[in-house]
């Protein structure tokens, strides 16, 4: 039996497309931000330390059962770890 995983309606197609576009924007934005931070850290050392020190104040703004402050902080820790490695 062959199953077709493509959307069956124009709404499904537009949702898939808008999801892909949102992912593309997120990846491009993250790349540009990361490279900007690497550049700044190389020009003005101390930025990564400052960012790392701010992580404990970071939280998830959700107000439902998906709220997970620690998950957000872990993403930030990994980002800073990568930033530190790349900028050195």
C-alpha positions as CSV (number, residue, x, y, z in Angstrom):
1,X,0.0,0.0,0.0
2,X,1.3,3.4,-1.0
3,X,0.6,6.3,1.3
4,X,0.9,9.9,0.2
5,X,2.3,12.1,3.0
6,X,1.7,15.3,1.0
7,X,-1.0,17.7,2.1
8,X,-4.5,17.0,0.6
9,X,-5.7,20.5,0.6
10,X,-4.5,23.9,-0.3
11,X,-4.7,24.8,3.4
12,X,-2.4,21.9,4.3
13,X,0.0,22.9,1.6
14,X,0.1,26.5,2.8
15,X,0.7,25.4,6.4
16,X,3.5,23.1,5.3
17,X,5.0,25.9,3.2
18,X,4.6,28.5,6.0
19,X,6.2,26.1,8.4
20,X,9.2,25.6,6.1
21,X,9.5,29.3,5.5
22,X,9.5,29.9,9.3
23,X,12.2,27.3,9.8
24,X,14.3,28.8,7.0
25,X,13.9,32.3,8.6
26,X,14.8,30.9,12.0
27,X,17.9,29.1,10.7
28,X,19.1,32.2,8.8
29,X,18.5,34.5,11.7
30,X,20.3,32.2,14.1
31,X,23.3,32.0,11.7
32,X,23.5,35.7,11.3
33,X,23.1,36.4,15.0
34,X,25.8,33.7,15.9
35,X,28.3,35.2,13.4
36,X,27.6,38.7,14.6
37,X,28.3,37.6,18.2
38,X,31.5,35.8,17.1
39,X,32.7,39.0,15.4
40,X,31.9,41.2,18.4
41,X,33.6,38.8,20.8
42,X,36.7,38.8,18.7
43,X,36.8,42.6,18.6
44,X,35.6,43.2,22.2
45,X,36.4,40.1,24.4
46,X,34.0,39.7,27.3
47,X,30.7,39.4,25.4
48,X,30.5,35.6,25.8
49,X,31.1,35.9,29.5
50,X,28.4,38.5,29.8
51,X,25.9,36.3,27.9
52,X,26.8,33.3,30.0
53,X,26.2,35.2,33.2
54,X,22.7,36.2,32.0
55,X,21.4,32.7,31.4
56,X,20.1,32.2,34.9
57,X,17.7,35.1,34.4
58,X,16.4,33.6,31.2
59,X,13.0,31.9,31.2
60,X,10.2,30.6,29.0
61,X,7.4,33.0,28.4
62,X,4.8,30.3,27.8
63,X,1.8,30.3,30.2
64,X,0.7,26.7,29.6
65,X,2.0,23.2,30.2
66,X,4.8,23.6,27.7
67,X,6.5,26.2,29.9
68,X,10.0,24.9,30.6
69,X,12.5,27.5,31.9
70,X,15.3,25.0,32.3
71,X,15.0,23.8,28.7
72,X,15.3,27.4,27.4
73,X,18.4,27.9,29.6
74,X,19.9,24.6,28.3
75,X,19.5,25.8,24.7
76,X,21.2,29.1,25.7
77,X,24.0,27.2,27.4
78,X,24.7,25.2,24.3
79,X,24.6,28.3,22.2
80,X,27.1,30.0,24.5
81,X,29.3,26.9,24.5
82,X,29.4,26.9,20.7
83,X,30.0,30.6,20.6
84,X,32.9,30.3,23.0
85,X,34.4,27.5,20.9
86,X,34.0,29.3,17.6
87,X,35.1,32.7,18.8
88,X,38.4,31.5,20.3
